[in-house]
Amino acid sequence: MQTVHFVIPAKVIARKRDGHALSADEIAKFVDGYSQGAIPEYQMAAFAMAVCIRGMNLTETTVLTERMLKSGDRLQWSPGAPKVDKHSTGGLGDKVSLVLAPLLASCGLQVPMVSGRGLGITGGTLDKLQAIPGFRTNLTIDQIRSQVEAVGCVICGTTTEIAPADRKLYGLRDVTATVPSVPLITASILSKKLAESIDSLVLDVKFGSGTFMEDPTAARALAESLVQVAERLGVRTTALLSNMNQPLGYSIGHSLEVREAINALQGVGPEDLRILVLALGAELICRHDPSLDADQAKQKMDEKLKDGSAYEKFSEMVSAQGGDLSRDLPVCSSTQVLATRAGWLADVDGDGLGHAMIEIGGGRRLMDDVIDYAAGIELFAKTGEWIDKDQPIALVHAAPGKAATVTSQVREAFIIVEDEPSEFRLIADRVSIEDVG
C-alpha cells in the first residue's frame, strides 16, 4: 500500500458528527491512515461513533467498503468454474454453511468460504468445524486457492492479508458500542467477502430472537445496504431474510450441529434446514445456469443430497483440511428437560437458549474463552406443535454438574400457550438489486 497523504482526522470526524456526507477522498485517507497506524485508535473510535449516530449514504458506504477491501490482498483465481459464496448474519443453530458449501461444490460451483468464530450466543462456523478431530481452519491464501481448485470448496478463517483495516476496526467497534451500524456492518462483511474475488454472493440476513438484528425492519435495511453496495462493487448479490424465532434444526452446540449437518448432507436432516439451504443455493445456481428456474435448481441440489454426492464433497473438504470423520464427535452425557404444562408451542427463545449454552461452556463471553465442543442442547419440538405436560422437550448435554444449572432456563425458553399460533414462516422476504435500485 502506498503511504497515505495527509488528512486532518479531527476535521473528518467533526464533519460526520455534524451530519455531512464525506467525500471519497476523506474516507479513503481516513481508512488508509488508520490501517497504516497514522490515525490512532481513539480517533477511529470517534469516527465510528459519528458514523453510528449520523449514518452514511450509499456512496459513502460503498467507498468505505472498497477502501477497507483495498487495505489488503484479494484471492486470485485461474479461469474455471464460477466462484460463489454465502454469508449469514448468524443465529442459534445456524449450520447452513456446513451443508451449503459442499453441496454447491457438488453442483459444479466453487466456494471459497472465509468464515468467522462465535462470540456471545451465536456459534461460529469455524468453531463448529473444529469439533471434528484434526480439522484446520488457519490456511494461507495459497492453500485456500489450491484447495478450492482441487476440491471445489473450503471453509476457513481469514488471513492477515485479507482486509486488515476491518480486522483492526472490528475489535474496536466491539468495545466502543459501535457495532449496530448498518454502514459499518456492511463494510465489515463485504470487505472480507469481496476479497475472495467471487462472482456471486447470497446473504442470509436473520431476524428474531438471539440474532444480531432482531427487528425485521432493521434486518431488511441491512440486507438492502449489503445488496446495493456489493452490486456497486461488481458482485451479483441477493439476500434472503430468515426468521430465527426458533433455532434452525434441532441441535445447538458444535458437535451436535456437525452431526446434524452430516445428516442433512446425507438427505435425512431437519426440514427447516433443508428448506433454507436449498433456497440460498438456488439463488447462486440459477445465477450461473439461467436454463434452470428456482424449483429445478432445488431439485438438482436435492438429488445431490440423496445420492451421496454432497456428503462425499464434505468428506473431501474435511480430509483436505486435516479432519478425521472416522473418529467420534465428542458429546457430553445428557439430562432430559420436561414440559411443566400442556399447550401449543408458540416460540422458542433463542436468546435464552444461547445464554444457557454459554453457561454450560458451549459459547464464548470473550474471544479467548475455551469452548467445550461436547456441550449442547437438543430440541424435540418446533413452533406450532402441541406439547403435553411432562413431555420431553429437550436434552442438555453438559459436563457433570453443569446441566442442572440451566435446566429451568432451557424449559422457560419454550413458550407454551393455550391458543394455536399462526404458521411459522422461515423465509420472510427476498431482496435483490431490482427491488432496491
VOGU-3710 file (C-alpha; in Angstrom, 3 decimals, decimal comma):
1> mqtvhfvipa> 0,000/0,000/0,000  1,218/3,494/-0,772  1,783/5,891/2,098  -1,358/7,895/2,780  -1,372/11,615/2,046  -2,062/13,876/4,997  -5,591/14,247/6,336  -6,708/16,068/9,484  -8,657/13,348/11,333  -10,465/15,721/13,687
11> kviarkrdgh> -11,941/17,655/10,745  -13,268/14,464/9,141  -14,733/13,341/12,476  -16,343/16,749/13,005  -17,910/16,781/9,541  -19,507/13,389/10,115  -20,509/14,383/13,662  -22,361/17,347/12,182  -24,195/15,159/9,670  -22,285/15,974/6,483
21> alsadeiakf> -21,621/13,463/3,722  -17,905/12,734/3,476  -16,056/12,809/0,173  -14,428/9,711/-1,264  -11,038/11,314/-0,656  -11,793/11,958/3,028  -12,946/8,391/3,616  -10,037/6,864/1,690  -7,406/8,883/3,527  -9,000/8,201/6,909
31> vdgysqgaip> -9,146/4,419/6,343  -5,629/4,308/4,886  -4,278/6,385/7,759  -5,866/4,064/10,301  -4,612/0,934/8,506  -1,055/2,274/8,465  -1,094/3,417/12,089  -1,031/7,140/11,300  -4,503/7,622/12,809  -4,764/6,351/16,411
41> eyqmaafama> -7,448/4,094/17,868  -9,153/6,910/19,785  -9,771/8,916/16,620  -11,089/5,874/14,753  -13,351/5,186/17,754  -14,714/8,731/17,495  -15,187/8,335/13,738  -17,036/5,029/14,219  -19,335/6,605/16,806  -20,069/9,531/14,485
51> vcirgmnlte> -20,974/7,072/11,712  -23,047/5,006/14,138  -25,087/8,064/15,142  -25,214/10,017/11,866  -25,096/7,175/9,359  -23,710/7,170/5,830  -25,358/7,409/2,453  -24,940/4,672/-0,148  -21,993/6,339/-1,868  -20,131/6,831/1,420
61> ttvltermlk> -20,775/3,223/2,460  -19,552/1,954/-0,903  -16,339/3,986/-0,677  -15,752/2,836/2,917  -16,234/-0,798/1,897  -13,976/-0,505/-1,135  -11,221/1,190/0,843  -11,333/-1,442/3,578  -11,232/-4,119/0,874  -8,187/-2,481/-0,732
71> sgdrlqwspg> -6,350/-2,322/2,607  -5,265/-5,919/1,946  -4,902/-8,600/-0,699  -7,543/-10,377/-2,773  -7,643/-14,016/-3,787  -6,630/-14,598/-7,397  -8,157/-17,402/-9,454  -7,334/-19,282/-12,626  -10,155/-19,404/-15,208  -12,687/-22,063/-14,300
81> apkvdkhstg> -15,982/-22,652/-12,549  -17,878/-19,668/-11,106  -16,722/-18,623/-7,632  -19,621/-18,085/-5,220  -20,183/-17,653/-1,501  -22,827/-17,188/1,144  -22,758/-15,052/4,280  -25,065/-15,305/7,274  -25,532/-12,658/9,930  -25,797/-15,508/12,439
91> glgdkvslvl> -28,387/-17,207/14,587  -28,768/-20,084/17,018  -28,342/-23,475/15,383  -27,182/-21,972/12,083  -25,185/-24,743/10,439  -26,161/-23,803/6,869  -22,576/-23,190/5,696  -21,520/-26,724/6,616  -24,167/-28,080/4,255  -24,288/-25,416/1,549
101> apllascglq> -20,589/-25,103/0,668  -20,036/-28,784/-0,221  -23,496/-29,013/-1,778  -22,727/-26,164/-4,182  -19,340/-27,709/-4,940  -21,056/-30,990/-5,806  -23,171/-28,983/-8,286  -20,083/-27,657/-10,082  -19,611/-24,270/-8,403  -16,509/-23,314/-6,411
111> vpmvsgrglg> -16,890/-21,936/-2,887  -14,006/-20,078/-1,167  -15,800/-19,507/2,153  -13,810/-17,353/4,561  -15,751/-17,564/7,799  -15,579/-16,492/11,435  -15,772/-17,568/15,047  -18,596/-17,150/17,505  -18,872/-14,541/20,210  -21,749/-14,356/22,661
121> itggtldklq> -24,720/-16,602/21,971  -24,127/-17,129/18,242  -21,867/-20,053/17,371  -19,246/-19,577/14,685  -18,864/-21,845/11,665  -15,145/-22,319/12,319  -15,784/-23,383/15,912  -18,295/-25,972/14,739  -15,881/-27,458/12,233  -13,151/-27,634/14,847
131> aipgfrtnlt> -15,297/-30,112/16,758  -14,102/-32,525/14,039  -10,803/-34,011/15,288  -7,838/-32,548/13,425  -9,765/-30,009/11,322  -7,600/-26,998/10,404  -9,136/-23,572/9,832  -5,963/-21,465/9,568  -4,943/-21,674/5,922  -2,722/-19,440/3,814
141> idqirsqvea> -4,010/-17,714/0,705  -2,122/-20,245/-1,439  -3,664/-23,157/0,488  -7,150/-21,668/0,094  -6,665/-21,272/-3,648  -5,219/-24,768/-4,102  -7,997/-26,449/-2,140  -10,790/-24,627/-3,954  -9,323/-25,612/-7,309  -8,769/-29,239/-6,222
151> vgcvicgttt> -11,841/-29,935/-4,073  -14,297/-27,202/-5,038  -14,803/-25,702/-1,591  -13,045/-24,552/1,542  -14,300/-23,174/4,859  -11,518/-21,400/6,722  -10,637/-18,356/8,767  -9,482/-15,051/7,386  -5,783/-14,402/6,873  -3,705/-11,424/7,957
161> eiapadrkly> -3,595/-10,298/4,317  -7,378/-10,058/3,875  -8,988/-6,713/4,825  -6,589/-5,761/7,655  -8,470/-2,484/8,126  -11,582/-4,445/9,034  -9,667/-6,673/11,435  -8,490/-3,599/13,358  -11,859/-1,853/13,263  -13,869/-4,987/14,143
171> glrdvtatvp> -12,220/-5,329/17,551  -12,519/-1,607/18,213  -16,249/-1,497/17,441  -16,906/-4,348/19,868  -15,566/-2,329/22,827  -16,860/1,124/21,824  -20,593/0,358/21,405  -20,436/0,967/17,647  -21,427/-2,498/16,425  -25,087/-1,782/15,434
181> svplitasil> -24,389/0,495/12,465  -25,609/-0,550/9,012  -22,759/1,216/7,115  -20,092/-0,256/9,408  -21,631/-3,739/9,306  -21,907/-3,549/5,520  -18,277/-2,518/5,103  -17,087/-5,176/7,546  -18,930/-8,052/5,870  -18,273/-7,093/2,269
191> skklaesids> -14,622/-6,065/2,645  -13,902/-9,687/3,616  -16,317/-11,399/1,226  -15,299/-9,407/-1,840  -11,639/-10,125/-1,068  -12,475/-13,688/-2,136  -12,878/-12,351/-5,721  -16,206/-14,149/-6,084  -18,631/-13,804/-8,972  -21,805/-14,065/-6,887
201> lvldvkfgsg> -22,888/-13,788/-3,272  -26,038/-14,751/-1,409  -26,804/-13,324/2,018  -28,819/-14,906/4,807  -29,885/-11,904/6,883  -31,538/-13,204/10,017  -34,000/-11,589/12,392  -35,742/-12,715/15,557  -34,711/-13,987/18,963  -30,996/-14,173/19,612
211> tfmedptaar> -29,950/-12,625/16,304  -27,842/-9,593/15,530  -30,820/-7,693/14,078  -33,899/-8,871/15,984  -36,299/-6,455/14,254  -37,356/-7,490/10,699  -37,356/-3,863/9,509  -33,768/-3,349/10,670  -32,764/-6,660/9,082  -34,240/-5,573/5,752
221> alaeslvqva> -32,376/-2,251/5,913  -29,130/-4,168/6,380  -29,998/-6,559/3,538  -30,703/-3,648/1,185  -27,423/-1,956/2,086  -25,424/-5,146/1,552  -27,053/-5,872/-1,805  -26,644/-2,330/-3,122  -23,000/-1,967/-2,091  -21,967/-5,421/-3,327
231> erlgvrttal> -23,650/-4,789/-6,681  -21,945/-1,403/-6,994  -18,624/-3,155/-6,424  -19,309/-5,661/-9,182  -20,607/-8,769/-7,397  -24,072/-10,102/-8,206  -25,851/-10,363/-4,853  -29,232/-11,245/-3,404  -30,381/-11,622/0,192  -32,966/-13,743/1,956
241> lsnmnqplgy> -34,475/-12,634/5,259  -34,877/-15,665/7,517  -36,829/-15,956/10,749  -34,908/-17,147/13,806  -37,737/-17,033/16,343  -36,816/-20,655/16,827  -33,390/-22,278/16,345  -32,593/-23,759/12,945  -32,821/-27,536/13,049  -32,981/-29,428/16,334
251> sighslevre> -29,386/-29,167/17,559  -27,420/-26,382/19,241  -23,749/-26,882/20,055  -20,691/-27,612/17,991  -20,512/-31,415/17,798  -24,287/-31,745/17,732  -24,566/-29,276/14,858  -21,855/-31,016/12,838  -23,739/-34,287/13,321  -26,983/-32,655/12,187
261> ainalqgvgp> -25,243/-31,082/9,175  -23,887/-34,504/8,188  -27,418/-35,905/8,404  -28,596/-33,099/6,119  -25,766/-33,817/3,669  -26,988/-37,413/3,550  -30,546/-36,327/2,800  -32,032/-37,030/6,249  -31,631/-33,698/8,042  -34,255/-31,367/9,529
271> edlrilvlal> -36,788/-29,971/7,083  -36,266/-26,304/8,005  -32,522/-26,633/7,457  -33,118/-28,303/4,081  -35,551/-25,572/3,000  -33,155/-22,737/3,839  -30,117/-24,454/2,299  -31,959/-25,119/-0,963  -33,379/-21,588/-1,131  -29,957/-19,992/-0,652
281> gaelicrhdp> -28,291/-22,407/-3,040  -30,900/-21,822/-5,741  -30,043/-18,115/-5,748  -26,481/-18,942/-6,786  -27,138/-21,874/-9,113  -29,784/-20,005/-11,118  -27,476/-17,032/-11,474  -24,853/-19,150/-13,215  -27,207/-21,500/-15,057  -30,052/-19,391/-16,486
291> sldadqakqk> -31,577/-22,517/-18,034  -32,748/-23,548/-14,550  -35,534/-21,948/-12,555  -35,523/-21,995/-8,741  -37,510/-25,227/-8,462  -35,209/-27,008/-10,910  -32,133/-25,764/-9,050  -33,574/-27,045/-5,775  -34,328/-30,399/-7,380  -30,734/-30,614/-8,629
301> mdeklkdgsa> -29,407/-29,957/-5,119  -31,882/-32,365/-3,546  -30,581/-35,106/-5,834  -27,003/-34,362/-4,726  -28,079/-34,721/-1,096  -29,873/-38,002/-1,721  -27,262/-39,672/-3,944  -24,354/-39,003/-1,576  -22,510/-36,502/-3,787  -22,833/-33,632/-1,313
311> yekfsemvsa> -21,605/-35,698/1,639  -18,717/-37,028/-0,456  -17,674/-33,450/-1,219  -17,910/-32,564/2,501  -15,679/-35,553/3,302  -13,150/-34,386/0,700  -13,097/-30,898/2,217  -12,684/-32,201/5,768  -9,889/-34,557/4,723  -8,084/-31,795/2,802
321> qggdlsrdlp> -8,135/-29,671/5,963  -6,806/-32,440/8,204  -10,092/-33,557/9,736  -10,923/-37,168/10,572  -14,588/-38,118/10,213  -13,873/-41,700/11,271  -13,377/-40,537/14,857  -16,409/-39,925/17,049  -17,521/-36,362/17,649  -17,326/-35,503/21,365
331> vcsstqvlat> -20,745/-35,279/23,064  -21,362/-34,888/26,808  -23,830/-37,037/28,740  -27,378/-35,696/28,712  -30,080/-34,501/31,083  -33,709/-34,552/29,982  -35,909/-31,445/30,205  -39,688/-31,942/30,562  -42,547/-29,539/29,868  -44,365/-28,426/33,011
341> ragwladvdg> -47,612/-27,591/31,213  -49,597/-28,602/28,133  -50,325/-26,286/25,215  -49,163/-25,039/21,837  -45,510/-24,179/21,301  -45,596/-20,544/20,167  -41,897/-19,620/20,221  -38,501/-20,938/21,230  -36,414/-18,199/22,835  -33,053/-18,299/21,094
351> dglghamiei> -31,637/-15,657/23,393  -32,424/-17,747/26,476  -31,046/-20,941/24,944  -27,949/-19,104/23,754  -27,155/-17,881/27,247  -27,744/-21,394/28,574  -25,168/-22,603/26,040  -22,624/-20,131/27,393  -23,301/-21,349/30,952  -22,514/-24,965/30,012
361> gggrrlmddv> -19,363/-23,994/28,110  -20,712/-24,181/24,564  -20,273/-20,474/23,813  -17,900/-17,588/24,465  -18,186/-14,495/26,600  -14,710/-13,362/25,493  -12,828/-14,205/22,294  -10,136/-16,175/24,169  -12,630/-18,350/26,102  -12,156/-22,096/25,559
371> idyaagielf> -15,194/-23,852/24,057  -16,470/-27,249/25,150  -17,278/-28,804/21,764  -19,138/-31,640/23,502  -21,684/-29,336/25,172  -25,027/-28,640/23,538  -28,803/-28,751/23,589  -31,076/-30,987/21,519  -34,639/-29,806/20,914  -37,596/-32,148/20,482
381> aktgewidkd> -40,291/-29,725/19,281  -40,952/-26,972/16,751  -43,289/-23,996/16,915  -46,898/-24,807/16,075  -46,738/-28,261/17,684  -48,877/-29,417/20,620  -46,925/-30,144/23,805  -48,194/-32,458/26,563  -47,403/-31,923/30,235  -44,261/-33,888/31,212
391> qpialvhaap> -43,364/-34,392/27,531  -39,586/-34,360/26,880  -38,808/-31,103/25,080  -35,000/-31,001/25,216  -31,782/-32,754/26,180  -28,964/-30,751/27,765  -25,512/-32,177/27,030  -23,062/-30,817/29,591  -20,155/-31,712/31,830  -21,128/-33,224/35,211
401> gkaatvtsqv> -22,940/-30,727/37,411  -23,467/-28,087/34,710  -26,759/-29,297/33,213  -28,659/-28,691/36,451  -27,700/-25,008/36,365  -29,567/-24,397/33,095  -32,477/-26,874/33,129  -35,007/-24,240/34,206  -33,598/-21,728/31,722  -33,958/-24,217/28,870
411> reafiivede> -37,505/-25,127/29,917  -38,523/-21,455/30,075  -37,223/-20,913/26,525  -40,149/-22,998/25,237  -43,067/-20,543/25,130  -46,202/-22,690/25,531  -49,617/-21,022/25,103  -53,294/-22,003/25,090  -54,177/-20,795/21,580  -52,715/-22,323/18,438
421> psefrliadr> -50,139/-19,874/16,989  -50,023/-18,697/13,394  -47,878/-20,682/10,979  -44,138/-20,105/11,309  -42,663/-18,602/8,135  -38,964/-19,394/7,829  -38,101/-17,214/4,815  -39,815/-13,866/5,184  -38,533/-11,957/2,166  -36,033/-11,718/-0,676
431> vsiedvg> -34,010/-8,627/-1,584  -32,372/-8,104/-4,986  -30,921/-5,083/-6,756  -34,144/-4,891/-8,788  -36,027/-4,308/-5,520  -33,826/-1,506/-4,220  -32,358/0,098/-7,348
//
